[in-house]
Amino acid sequence: MKILSLLFATLFALNTYATDPEPEQFLVSYKLVKQHTKKSVSKLWKDKGVPKIALPVKNDVDIYEIIYRVQWIDGTWRNASGIYYAPRTKKNKPVPYMLYGHGTRIHKHREVSDGDSEQFICLAHAVDGYATAFVDYYGLGKGEGMHLYQHAWSEAHAFIYFLEAIDELNKQLGVEHNGQLFLTGYSQGGHASFAAHKYIQERADPRFKVTASSPMSGAYHMTGAQEQYMFQEYPRPFYLPYLMLSYQTAYNIVDIEDPYDAFRAPFDTLFPKFFENNDSKTLDELNKVLPRVPMKVIEPELIEAYKNDPDHPFKVRLRENNLIHWEPQAPVQLCYCKGDKEVSYENSEKAYEVMTGKGIDHIRLNNLSDHLDHNTCAAFAVLATKYFFNRFKKHGENPKLKEMPPFKKWIRNMVKKKVEKDFIEKGKDNAYL
């Protein structure tokens, strides 16, 4: 009788986690939403005060909004969205792919806009000949369902299935891929792009082999320095409730029926309007109503259980989403700033320490500043990333070139000194991103 019960339980488990068949086509729809010429981009650069010597303008760009199919954590398939920047190169020259993961957002709504600083990053790569994707992730933009924050598997697969959709669309557009693939992103996008590198490598699909990645200011060590922020004053206290709600959805880390019951009043009734189909409220609005110490929004008994149990389900799942214990085969640059108070620089240094300890010699640390904070760091990290990618794009898999041309590096350093001086005097983040 026990054997029969076990058999039924096994069959039930297999049925519960059965997956739907992979779709015959990943691309659901695409819409041309904007076209940029070199002239219009040059004007945009001038309006933004961007020197073309730093970000050259070489191609017209067609911008598409894309809906594509992704696999959800239960094996079913649903829609996700993103923006695709297709460069119009001379004589239809084959182009590399560059996928970008954006920073943390809680509202679903996303326009295609030249005024969005992270979309600007994608446009800057596209006009220089990269076929570029702005990844919305699961559940954001025009995607279905809930977004899973700092959830490596779903972040990575938002990238992976976007690659499939781009490949399908490019056959219709006449865009040819040259075989190179670059991955980057900032803040949450740093974690997402590093996760994408890991999972793409594991898939070993010959069509999509990572050439290089440059994660920027990401929380790769979820159970290290980032975990400590839960128990101290922190400038972005939204991090903890967003993470808990996401992991409760993905893993059921706490044995409660309503995930909002994990939070003290009044947050249990306040959070739904920020996290349930939010189309307008921002992280800044949420931060204003939260205590400075993140753990103070959690019910005390849950905090005690977490502290006292080394194998607490939340800790176990955080460890699973760390990105420091794998071995990247392609070159990696980890960009960060030591003044970052939101995503500790120790995330990057720990990843570097663990990976080089395993003998990986194609990973490098790039500390852009000892002073700049999370947002102020971004512009310099993006520039360092683009020059890092350009070295491979122009000179093959293992270029022995310097970080950037000396004259451009001199200009970069002059600008950085001024920004650092302003930052130190004002004592606050200049919010470049």
C-alpha positions as CSV (number, residue, x, y, z in Angstrom):
1,M,0.0,0.0,0.0
2,K,2.9,2.4,0.8
3,I,4.5,1.6,-2.6
4,L,1.1,2.4,-4.3
5,S,0.8,5.7,-2.5
6,L,4.4,6.6,-3.4
7,L,3.6,5.7,-7.1
8,F,0.6,8.0,-7.1
9,A,2.5,10.8,-5.4
10,T,5.3,10.4,-8.0
11,L,2.8,10.5,-10.9
12,F,1.1,13.5,-9.4
13,A,4.4,15.3,-9.1
14,L,5.4,14.5,-12.7
15,N,2.0,15.8,-13.9
16,T,2.3,18.9,-11.8
17,Y,5.6,19.9,-13.4
18,A,4.8,18.7,-16.9
19,T,5.7,21.2,-19.5
20,D,3.8,22.4,-22.6
21,P,5.5,21.7,-25.9
22,E,7.8,24.4,-27.2
23,P,6.1,26.8,-29.6
24,E,6.8,26.3,-33.3
25,Q,7.6,30.1,-33.5
26,F,8.7,32.3,-30.7
27,L,7.9,35.6,-32.4
28,V,4.3,36.6,-31.8
29,S,4.2,40.1,-33.3
30,Y,6.4,43.0,-34.2
31,K,5.7,46.6,-35.0
32,L,7.9,49.3,-36.4
33,V,7.5,52.1,-34.0
34,K,10.3,54.5,-34.9
35,Q,13.0,55.1,-37.5
36,H,16.2,57.0,-36.8
37,T,18.5,58.3,-39.5
38,K,22.1,59.2,-38.8
39,K,21.0,62.8,-39.1
40,S,18.3,62.5,-36.5
41,V,20.6,60.6,-34.1
42,S,23.3,63.3,-34.5
43,K,20.7,65.9,-33.5
44,L,19.7,63.8,-30.5
45,W,23.3,63.5,-29.5
46,K,23.8,67.2,-29.8
47,D,20.6,67.9,-27.7
48,K,21.9,65.6,-25.0
49,G,25.4,66.9,-25.1
50,V,26.9,63.6,-26.2
51,P,30.1,63.9,-28.2
52,K,30.2,61.7,-31.3
53,I,33.8,60.9,-30.6
54,A,32.6,58.9,-27.6
55,L,29.5,57.3,-29.2
56,P,29.9,57.3,-33.0
57,V,26.9,57.5,-35.3
58,K,27.4,55.2,-38.3
59,N,24.0,53.7,-39.2
60,D,20.3,54.4,-39.5
61,V,18.2,52.4,-37.1
62,D,14.8,50.8,-37.3
63,I,13.1,50.4,-33.8
64,Y,10.6,47.6,-33.3
65,E,8.4,46.6,-30.4
66,I,8.3,42.8,-30.1
67,I,6.0,40.4,-28.4
68,Y,7.4,36.9,-28.0
69,R,6.8,33.6,-26.3
70,V,8.5,32.6,-23.0
71,Q,8.3,29.6,-20.8
72,W,6.9,30.3,-17.3
73,I,8.2,28.6,-14.2
74,D,5.3,26.0,-14.3
75,G,6.2,24.9,-17.8
76,T,3.4,26.8,-19.6
77,W,4.0,29.5,-22.2
78,R,3.1,33.1,-22.1
79,N,4.0,36.4,-23.8
80,A,6.9,38.7,-23.0
81,S,7.9,41.9,-24.7
82,G,10.9,44.1,-25.6
83,I,12.4,46.6,-28.0
84,Y,14.6,45.7,-30.9
85,Y,17.0,48.1,-32.6
86,A,18.0,46.9,-36.1
87,P,20.8,48.9,-37.7
88,R,20.7,49.5,-41.4
89,T,24.3,48.8,-42.4
90,K,26.0,49.4,-45.7
91,K,25.5,46.5,-48.1
92,N,23.6,44.7,-45.3
93,K,26.8,43.8,-43.5
94,P,26.3,41.0,-40.9
95,V,26.0,42.4,-37.4
96,P,26.6,41.2,-33.8
97,Y,23.8,40.9,-31.3
98,M,23.8,42.9,-28.1
99,L,21.2,42.3,-25.4
100,Y,20.6,44.8,-22.6
101,G,18.9,44.2,-19.2
102,H,17.4,47.3,-17.6
103,G,17.5,48.3,-13.9
104,T,14.8,47.6,-11.3
105,R,11.2,48.7,-12.1
106,I,7.9,47.9,-10.5
107,H,5.5,49.5,-12.9
108,K,4.6,47.5,-16.0
109,H,4.1,50.4,-18.4
110,R,7.0,51.2,-20.8
111,E,7.0,53.5,-23.8
112,V,9.5,53.5,-26.6
113,S,11.2,56.8,-25.9
114,D,14.4,58.7,-26.8
115,G,14.2,60.2,-23.4
116,D,14.6,56.9,-21.6
117,S,18.3,56.7,-20.4
118,E,18.5,52.9,-20.8
119,Q,16.9,52.8,-24.2
120,F,19.5,55.5,-25.1
121,I,22.2,52.9,-24.3
122,C,20.6,50.5,-26.8
123,L,20.3,53.1,-29.5
124,A,24.0,54.1,-28.9
125,H,25.0,50.5,-29.7
126,A,22.7,50.1,-32.6
127,V,23.9,53.2,-34.5
128,D,27.4,51.7,-34.2
129,G,26.3,48.5,-35.8
130,Y,25.0,46.3,-33.1
131,A,21.6,44.6,-33.5
132,T,20.4,45.5,-30.0
133,A,17.6,44.2,-27.8
134,F,16.1,46.0,-24.8
135,V,14.7,43.2,-22.6
136,D,11.6,43.9,-20.6
137,Y,11.9,40.6,-18.6
138,Y,8.9,38.5,-17.6
139,G,5.8,40.4,-16.5
140,L,7.0,43.9,-17.4
141,G,6.4,46.0,-20.4
142,K,3.6,44.3,-22.4
143,G,4.4,40.9,-20.9
144,E,1.9,38.7,-19.1
145,G,1.9,37.7,-15.4
146,M,4.1,38.8,-12.5
147,H,7.7,39.9,-12.7
148,L,10.1,37.8,-10.7
149,Y,12.7,40.1,-9.2
150,Q,16.3,38.9,-9.1
151,H,15.2,35.5,-10.2
152,A,18.1,34.2,-12.4
153,W,16.2,31.6,-14.4
154,S,13.4,33.8,-15.6
155,E,15.8,36.8,-16.2
156,A,18.0,34.6,-18.3
157,H,15.2,33.0,-20.3
158,A,13.8,36.5,-21.1
159,F,17.1,37.0,-22.9
160,I,17.2,33.5,-24.4
161,Y,13.7,33.5,-26.0
162,F,14.3,37.1,-27.2
163,L,17.3,35.8,-29.1
164,E,15.0,33.2,-30.7
165,A,12.5,35.9,-31.7
166,I,15.2,38.2,-33.1
167,D,16.5,35.4,-35.2
168,E,13.0,34.8,-36.6
169,L,12.4,38.5,-37.3
170,N,15.8,39.0,-38.9
171,K,14.9,36.5,-41.6
172,Q,12.0,38.7,-42.6
173,L,14.0,41.9,-42.3
174,G,17.0,40.6,-44.2
175,V,19.4,41.2,-41.2
176,E,22.2,38.7,-41.0
177,H,23.9,37.8,-37.7
178,N,27.7,37.6,-37.7
179,G,27.8,35.1,-34.9
180,Q,28.9,37.4,-32.1
181,L,26.8,37.9,-29.0
182,F,27.3,40.5,-26.3
183,L,25.4,40.7,-23.0
184,T,25.1,43.6,-20.5
185,G,22.8,45.4,-18.2
186,Y,22.8,47.7,-15.2
187,S,21.8,47.1,-11.6
188,Q,19.1,44.3,-11.8
189,G,20.2,44.2,-15.4
190,G,23.7,43.3,-14.2
191,H,22.3,40.3,-12.4
192,A,20.1,39.4,-15.4
193,S,22.8,39.7,-18.0
194,F,25.2,37.6,-16.0
195,A,22.4,35.0,-15.5
196,A,21.8,35.0,-19.2
197,H,25.5,34.4,-19.9
198,K,25.4,31.4,-17.5
199,Y,22.2,29.8,-18.9
200,I,23.1,30.5,-22.6
201,Q,26.5,28.7,-22.0
202,E,24.7,25.8,-20.4
203,R,22.3,25.5,-23.4
204,A,25.3,25.2,-25.8
205,D,23.2,26.3,-28.8
206,P,25.7,26.8,-31.6
207,R,23.6,29.7,-32.9
208,F,24.1,31.7,-29.7
209,K,27.5,31.5,-28.3
210,V,28.5,34.4,-25.9
211,T,31.4,36.5,-27.2
212,A,31.7,38.6,-24.1
213,S,29.6,40.0,-21.3
214,S,29.9,43.1,-19.2
215,P,27.5,43.0,-16.2
216,M,27.3,46.4,-14.5
217,S,26.7,47.0,-10.8
218,G,24.7,43.9,-10.2
219,A,23.8,41.9,-7.0
220,Y,25.5,38.6,-7.9
221,H,26.1,37.6,-4.3
222,M,22.6,37.6,-2.9
223,T,23.6,35.9,0.4
224,G,26.7,38.1,0.9
225,A,26.9,41.9,1.2
226,Q,23.5,42.3,-0.3
227,E,21.8,40.2,2.4
228,Q,23.3,42.4,5.1
229,Y,21.3,45.4,3.8
230,M,18.1,43.8,5.1
231,F,19.1,44.6,8.7
232,Q,20.6,48.1,8.4
233,E,19.6,51.5,7.0
234,Y,19.4,51.2,3.2
235,P,18.6,53.9,0.6
236,R,16.4,51.5,-1.4
237,P,14.3,49.5,1.1
238,F,11.9,48.3,-1.6
239,Y,14.5,45.6,-2.4
240,L,13.3,43.2,0.3
241,P,9.5,43.2,-0.2
242,Y,10.0,43.0,-4.0
243,L,12.4,40.0,-3.5
244,M,10.1,38.3,-1.0
245,L,7.0,38.6,-3.1
246,S,8.9,37.3,-6.2
247,Y,10.4,34.3,-4.4
248,Q,7.1,33.5,-2.7
249,T,5.6,33.3,-6.2
250,A,8.4,31.3,-7.6
251,Y,9.2,29.0,-4.6
252,N,6.6,29.4,-1.9
253,I,9.3,30.2,0.7
254,V,6.8,30.9,3.5
255,D,3.9,28.7,4.4
256,I,1.1,31.3,4.0
257,E,-1.8,31.5,1.6
258,D,-1.7,35.2,1.0
259,P,1.9,36.4,0.3
260,Y,1.1,39.9,1.7
261,D,0.5,38.3,5.1
262,A,4.3,38.2,5.5
263,F,4.3,41.9,6.0
264,R,3.4,44.0,9.0
265,A,0.5,46.5,8.9
266,P,0.0,48.8,7.1
267,F,2.4,47.3,4.5
268,D,0.3,44.2,4.0
269,T,-2.5,46.3,2.5
270,L,-0.2,49.0,1.0
271,F,2.0,46.7,-1.1
272,P,-0.7,45.3,-3.5
273,K,-1.2,48.6,-5.3
274,F,2.6,48.8,-6.0
275,F,3.1,45.2,-7.0
276,E,-0.2,44.0,-8.5
277,N,-0.5,45.2,-12.2
278,N,1.0,48.5,-11.3
279,D,1.0,50.8,-14.3
280,S,1.9,54.1,-12.8
281,K,3.5,54.0,-9.3
282,T,7.3,54.2,-9.1
283,L,10.0,52.9,-6.8
284,D,10.6,56.4,-5.5
285,E,7.0,56.6,-4.4
286,L,7.3,53.2,-2.6
287,N,10.6,54.1,-0.9
288,K,9.0,57.2,0.6
289,V,6.5,55.2,2.6
290,L,9.0,52.5,3.8
291,P,11.1,52.4,6.9
292,R,14.8,52.9,6.3
293,V,15.6,49.4,7.7
294,P,14.1,46.9,5.2
295,M,13.4,44.1,7.7
296,K,10.9,46.3,9.6
297,V,8.2,45.7,7.0
298,I,8.4,41.9,7.8
299,E,6.4,40.1,10.5
300,P,8.8,39.6,13.5
301,E,8.3,35.8,13.7
302,L,9.4,35.4,10.1
303,I,12.5,37.4,10.6
304,E,13.4,35.3,13.6
305,A,12.8,32.1,11.7
306,Y,15.1,33.4,8.9
307,K,17.9,34.4,11.3
308,N,17.8,31.1,13.3
309,D,17.6,28.6,10.4
310,P,20.7,28.2,8.2
311,D,18.5,26.2,5.8
312,H,15.5,28.5,5.8
313,P,13.8,28.2,2.4
314,F,14.4,31.9,1.6
315,K,18.2,31.5,2.3
316,V,18.3,28.3,0.2
317,R,16.6,30.1,-2.8
318,L,18.8,33.1,-2.5
319,R,21.9,30.9,-2.7
320,E,20.4,29.3,-5.8
321,N,20.2,32.7,-7.4
322,N,23.8,33.7,-6.6
323,L,25.9,34.1,-9.7
324,I,29.4,33.6,-8.3
325,H,30.0,29.9,-8.4
326,W,29.9,29.1,-12.1
327,E,32.7,29.2,-14.7
328,P,32.1,31.5,-17.7
329,Q,33.9,30.3,-20.8
330,A,33.7,33.7,-22.6
331,P,35.4,36.9,-21.4
332,V,33.7,38.9,-18.6
333,Q,34.1,42.5,-17.5
334,L,32.5,43.4,-14.1
335,C,31.9,47.2,-14.0
336,Y,31.1,48.9,-10.7
337,C,31.9,51.9,-8.4
338,K,33.2,51.6,-4.9
339,G,30.9,54.4,-3.7
340,D,27.8,52.4,-4.6
341,K,25.5,52.3,-1.6
342,E,22.6,50.5,-3.3
343,V,24.4,47.5,-4.8
344,S,27.6,46.9,-2.9
345,Y,30.8,46.8,-4.9
346,E,31.6,43.6,-2.9
347,N,29.2,41.7,-5.3
348,S,31.6,42.2,-8.2
349,E,34.7,41.7,-6.1
350,K,33.4,38.4,-4.6
351,A,32.4,37.1,-8.1
352,Y,35.9,37.9,-9.3
353,E,37.6,36.3,-6.2
354,V,35.6,33.1,-6.5
355,M,36.0,32.7,-10.3
356,T,39.7,33.6,-10.5
357,G,40.1,31.1,-7.6
358,K,38.9,28.4,-10.0
359,G,41.5,29.4,-12.5
360,I,39.4,31.6,-14.7
361,D,41.8,34.2,-16.2
362,H,39.4,36.0,-18.7
363,I,37.4,37.9,-16.1
364,R,38.4,41.4,-15.2
365,L,37.3,43.9,-12.6
366,N,36.7,47.5,-13.7
367,N,36.2,49.9,-10.8
368,L,35.1,53.1,-12.5
369,S,35.4,55.3,-9.3
370,D,36.1,55.1,-5.6
371,H,33.5,57.8,-5.0
372,L,30.5,57.6,-7.4
373,D,27.3,56.1,-6.2
374,H,24.9,53.7,-8.0
375,N,23.2,56.0,-10.5
376,T,26.2,58.3,-11.0
377,C,28.4,55.4,-11.9
378,A,26.2,54.2,-14.7
379,A,27.3,56.5,-17.5
380,F,31.0,55.5,-17.0
381,A,30.1,51.8,-16.7
382,V,28.2,52.0,-20.0
383,L,31.0,53.7,-21.8
384,A,33.5,51.1,-20.5
385,T,31.2,48.3,-21.6
386,K,30.9,49.7,-25.1
387,Y,34.6,50.0,-25.6
388,F,35.1,46.5,-24.1
389,F,32.6,45.1,-26.7
390,N,34.1,47.1,-29.5
391,R,37.5,45.4,-28.9
392,F,35.9,42.0,-29.8
393,K,33.6,43.4,-32.5
394,K,36.5,44.8,-34.4
395,H,39.4,42.6,-33.5
396,G,38.2,39.0,-32.8
397,E,37.8,36.8,-29.8
398,N,41.0,37.6,-27.9
399,P,42.1,41.2,-28.5
400,K,45.2,42.4,-26.8
401,L,44.2,46.0,-26.9
402,K,44.1,48.7,-24.1
403,E,40.8,49.6,-22.4
404,M,40.2,52.5,-24.8
405,P,42.2,54.8,-27.1
406,P,44.4,57.1,-25.0
407,F,42.8,60.4,-26.2
408,K,39.3,59.1,-25.5
409,K,40.5,57.8,-22.1
410,W,41.9,61.2,-21.3
411,I,38.6,62.9,-22.2
412,R,36.7,60.3,-20.1
413,N,39.0,60.9,-17.1
414,M,38.6,64.7,-17.3
415,V,34.8,64.4,-17.3
416,K,34.9,61.8,-14.5
417,K,37.0,64.1,-12.3
418,K,34.4,66.9,-12.7
419,V,31.5,64.6,-12.0
420,E,33.3,63.2,-8.9
421,K,34.0,66.7,-7.7
422,D,30.3,67.7,-8.1
423,F,29.2,64.5,-6.5
424,I,31.4,64.9,-3.4
425,E,30.4,68.5,-3.0
426,K,26.6,67.8,-3.3
427,G,26.8,64.6,-1.4
428,K,24.1,63.0,-3.4
429,D,23.5,60.9,-6.5
430,N,23.3,62.8,-9.7
431,A,20.9,60.2,-11.2
432,Y,22.5,59.6,-14.6
433,L,20.4,56.4,-14.8
